[in-house]
Amino acid sequence: MNNLVTDGKILFSREESSAEETELFRYTHPITNDYTVHWKEKLGTGISGPVRPCVHKASKTRYALKCLPDIPKSHTEVNLHMKCSNHPNIVKVFDVYTNDVQFPGEEQAKSRVLMVLEFMEGGELFDRISKESGFTEKKAARFLKQIALAVHRCHHLNVAHRDLKPENLLLRDNSEEAEVKLTDFGFAKVDDGNLQTPHFTPYYVAPQVLEAQRHKAKQKKGIIQTNKPYTYDKSCDMWSVGVILYIMLCGYPPFYSETPSRTITNEMRRKIRSGHYQFPEEDWSFISEDAKDVVKRLLHVDPSCRMDINELLTHTWLNDAPDTVLHSPAVFIDKDGMEDVKLAHSQHLTEMRVPDTTVTLKPLTNTNNPIFRKRKLRQNSIEETKGSCEPLTKVKDNNVKVKPLRDIIAYCILPPKVDDHEKTLNNLVISAIQSVGLTDQFSKVLKQWQWDGAQFKTKVEKSKFAHELGQIVKDMTRLHSHV
Ligand SMILES: Nc1ncnc2c1ncn2[C@@H]1O[C@H](COP(=O)(O)OP(=O)(O)OP(=O)(O)O)[C@@H](O)[C@H]1O
């Protein structure tokens, strides 16, 4: 990023911004000077903790506040969200603060990035659909078009979102014409098809990267007659749009396991890899061929053959869908079933994400992994209390308890360069057990890789582990809804 840092503000240089000139600021003075934050309320919860309501003191306008740790991953999230933000189908970022914040239970204040977001009063898209009477293909196409426009905005700026899922599609308000907007750029990444990254290390190469290289070689030899760069991450977004559309049309996902489970099964993984899904006659016979055509072209198993965002936006169905009434709202009413659908989609997204080869893995001493940072801070007795936000010290925050679980998740998603990965992971798990205790859910997850109380006896699948811990975090913070 070509950021110019001046007086605590971050200005995006013109070449990094979109067509219009964008000037974005990051404040360092306390957010509480400008906003009243309702720390005890929450609008929703994700891996990074609760999203809370706040009110701009001068205008009395309501916003949503997302609180992130001040680490490079969060900076990427903020930067890419801001970059894509100026669009009717993307949740707007209004202000960003970097404040030292101390939550109750924490030994000291920590630097945090606070994102003030447009308040999405209408909640999540699928919750809305479940309440619709007379939900038609036409309405589904209207929603899909808005999702597609959001994706187009991102892809046009060479940003792949990589976390397109129902929870990240929110409605502006509860009106009939409310727009759908995309949020959560926590996994977004620049994807311009250029894979010649200087930090390329063979040990971290995902199969998809090798696939992309093969694609490039074939292009060079003229075996593939296209000059389109192979943008794997963007094509994953298109796959997600396909899954979301399939669910909107019939109420259940295209890939599901015969044996219901909270985790993605090998059977489901096989089905996804082979592109094996069906349009069961009883639910799909009345759905238009055009709608099925969009699904088929989005769920094409070969990412390089999948429809891209421009092709989707010009598809007939998006602009001329029939008034056929769909049965999906009735299926959405089963909340537990819906949670399983979301979890399976989310897990598959984790598996599809190509590890970021442009990130230089830092030595342990420099790492920003929260747990190592905490230790380092303790060693150096660095005082971080300056400028901490007053109200937080009064909030009873159960998120502190799950913090070690979030540390493991961060470690699994982007492992730093350490000498002994197994030992590091074992230590993180021990800290988490000390903090949250061995709950049934946590024990079950650990058992899969034969945790013996001190170490794992088999190799841990990091992405799967991270996802399962993510579910525990969500469940635990959901149980404590007053946080
Ligand atoms: N601008 C907003 N207005 C209203 N509610 C919001 C807003 N942003 C987020 N939420 C609620 O908070 C939830 C979590 O937000 P978000 O997805 O940004 O957090 P996250 O920690 O990145 O989540 P994830 O676990 O999906 O990565 C959303 O699913 C939604 O219910």
The ligand as an SDF file (V2000), in Angstrom:
LIG
                    3D

 31 33  0  0  0  0  0  0  0  0999 V2000
  -22.4400   -2.4510   10.0150 N   0  0  0  0  0  0  0  0  0  0  0  0
  -23.1440   -3.3250   10.7310 C   0  0  0  0  0  0  0  0  0  0  0  0
  -24.3990   -3.0540   11.1360 N   0  0  0  0  0  0  0  0  0  0  0  0
  -25.1130   -3.9650   11.8520 C   0  0  0  0  0  0  0  0  0  0  0  0
  -24.6310   -5.1760   12.2070 N   0  0  0  0  0  0  0  0  0  0  0  0
  -23.3790   -5.5000   11.8540 C   0  0  0  0  0  0  0  0  0  0  0  0
  -22.5690   -4.5930   11.1010 C   0  0  0  0  0  0  0  0  0  0  0  0
  -21.3810   -5.1750   10.8760 N   0  0  0  0  0  0  0  0  0  0  0  0
  -21.4350   -6.3940   11.4460 C   0  0  0  0  0  0  0  0  0  0  0  0
  -22.6250   -6.6070   12.0370 N   0  0  0  0  0  0  0  0  0  0  0  0
  -23.0480   -7.8340   12.7450 C   0  0  0  0  0  0  0  0  0  0  0  0
  -21.9160   -8.4000   13.3870 O   0  0  0  0  0  0  0  0  0  0  0  0
  -21.5880   -9.6810   12.8410 C   0  0  0  0  0  0  0  0  0  0  0  0
  -20.0880   -9.8590   12.8120 C   0  0  0  0  0  0  0  0  0  0  0  0
  -19.5100   -8.8550   11.9880 O   0  0  0  0  0  0  0  0  0  0  0  0
  -18.2460   -9.1540   11.0690 P   0  0  0  0  0  0  0  0  0  0  0  0
  -18.5970  -10.2800   10.1160 O   0  0  0  0  0  0  0  0  0  0  0  0
  -17.7760   -7.8970   10.4380 O   0  0  0  0  0  0  0  0  0  0  0  0
  -17.2210   -9.6530   12.1740 O   0  0  0  0  0  0  0  0  0  0  0  0
  -16.0360  -10.7140   12.0880 P   0  0  0  0  0  0  0  0  0  0  0  0
  -15.4750  -10.8130   13.4520 O   0  0  0  0  0  0  0  0  0  0  0  0
  -15.0990  -10.3360   11.0060 O   0  0  0  0  0  0  0  0  0  0  0  0
  -16.8530  -12.0220   11.7080 O   0  0  0  0  0  0  0  0  0  0  0  0
  -16.4100  -13.4290   11.0480 P   0  0  0  0  0  0  0  0  0  0  0  0
  -16.4510  -14.4090   12.1810 O   0  0  0  0  0  0  0  0  0  0  0  0
  -17.5220  -13.6900   10.0590 O   0  0  0  0  0  0  0  0  0  0  0  0
  -15.0820  -13.2660   10.4060 O   0  0  0  0  0  0  0  0  0  0  0  0
  -22.2590   -9.7090   11.4600 C   0  0  0  0  0  0  0  0  0  0  0  0
  -22.5630  -11.0120   11.0260 O   0  0  0  0  0  0  0  0  0  0  0  0
  -23.5260   -8.8810   11.7250 C   0  0  0  0  0  0  0  0  0  0  0  0
  -24.5330   -9.6870   12.3000 O   0  0  0  0  0  0  0  0  0  0  0  0
  1  2  1  0
  2  3  1  0
  2  7  2  0
  3  4  2  0
  4  5  1  0
  5  6  2  0
  6  7  1  0
  6 10  1  0
  7  8  1  0
  8  9  2  0
  9 10  1  0
 10 11  1  0
 11 12  1  0
 11 30  1  0
 12 13  1  0
 13 14  1  0
 13 28  1  0
 14 15  1  0
 15 16  1  0
 16 17  2  0
 16 18  1  0
 16 19  1  0
 19 20  1  0
 20 21  2  0
 20 22  1  0
 20 23  1  0
 23 24  1  0
 24 25  2  0
 24 26  1  0
 24 27  1  0
 28 29  1  0
 28 30  1  0
 30 31  1  0
M  END
$$$$
